[in-house]
C-alpha cells in the first residue's frame, strides 16, 4: 500500500499482514463462523471518494468498507466479488447478515492475478462504484450512511491484496427547502448558511442549482445526497411538504423550522420543530437551536 505509514490501520476481523506497499488479507480467524475480514483505518468519510487497487485469489472478494462502528453493527461495502457477481454494493445488517444492494457482471470475467482499480464515491445516501474508470453500479441506500470508519473488507479463505489506498474528503451538504421570499430568504442567508458553514457543511437550495435537467430531479438528488435537510414550514407550501415527505421517506435527518404560533399539520405534529419569533432576537433563537440540532445529528 502506498505510504501506509500516513494512516493508522487496525485488523479487527480475520488475519491480515500490513506491509509497506500492500495490505493483505490472508484468511479468516477460527472464532468466526464466516470467512471474512475487516481492516480499518482512522478515516471517517460519508462524502467524497475512496480508491484502492484490489487483487483477489479465486473465490475471494475485496471491497471498500464504509460506516463501520463495530463488526455487529450496520456497515456498507462495495468492490470486487460477492453473491456470485463481479461487482457489488452490499450491506451488513445485524438481523439479516450480509445482503447485496446492487450487483453486476459475472465472476467468470474476473482474473485472479489482475489488479482492479476500485473507487467508491459516497454522498451520504448514494453510493457509486467505479472499476477501472468505468462506473458499474450506483445505488441509493435505504438509510443514510452513519458516522463510522472506513477500511477494507475481504471474504473467503484465499488471499486478497489491497494497494494504493487514497481518500478524497468532500464537505457534506444541508439541503434547504422553504419558500424563498422574504423574510425566509433572509433567514437562509443570515442564519442557516452561516451555521452550516461552522460545521463545514455547504447549505444550498434548488434555486442555486444551475444547469439543464428537470427541477424535480435536482430536488430529489439534493435530498438524497444531503447530510441534513432543513425545512421551513411556516407558509402552507405544497412543494415544501412534498420535499419534506420525500426526506422522511428516506429516513433523512431533518430539522423543521416554523414561526412561533404556527399550527402544525397533523401528520408532522409528532416531529421536533424549532419554533422562532420573526424578530432579530428570533434569528438568534434559530442560530442557537439550529446549532444544537446539527451537533446532535452529527454525533449520531
PEMO-V677954 format. One record per backbone hydrogen bond with DSSP energy under -1.0 kcal/mol. CO is the residue of the C=O (numbers start at 1). NH is the residue of the N-H. Records with the same first field share a line. If there is no record, write none. Layout:
CO=NH / NH
This chain:
1=4
3=6
4=7
10=40
13=38
15=26
17=24
22=19
23=162
24=17
25=160
27=15
29=32
34=36
35=156
37=154
38=12 / 13
39=152
40=10
43=150
46=124
47=170
49=168
50=120
51=166
52=118
53=163
54=116
55=161
57=60
61=155
62=80
63=153
64=78
65=151
66=76
68=149
70=73
75=92
76=66
77=90
78=64
79=88
80=62
82=85
86=81
87=104
88=79
89=101 / 102
90=77
91=99
92=75
93=96 / 97
97=93
99=91
102=89
104=87
105=86
106=109
107=110
111=114
116=54
117=132
118=52
119=130
120=50
121=128
122=48
123=125
124=145
125=141
126=123
127=139
128=121
129=136 / 137
130=119
131=134
134=131
137=129
139=127
149=68
150=41
151=65
152=39
153=63
154=37
155=61
159=57
160=25
161=55
162=23
163=53
166=51
168=49
172=202
173=227 / 228
174=204
175=230
177=232
179=181
181=184 / 185
183=187
184=188
185=189
186=190
187=191 / 192
188=193
191=195
192=196
193=197
194=198
196=201
197=200
202=174
204=176
205=208
206=209
214=218
215=219
216=220
217=221
218=222
219=223
220=224
221=225
228=175
229=255
230=177
231=257
235=237
237=241
238=242
239=243
240=244
241=245
242=246
243=247
244=248
245=249
246=250
247=252
248=251
253=229
255=231
256=274
257=233
258=276
259=262
265=268
266=269
268=271
274=258
276=260
277=279
279=283
280=284
281=285
282=286
283=287
284=288
285=289
286=290
287=291
288=292
289=293
290=294
291=295
292=296
293=297
294=298
295=299
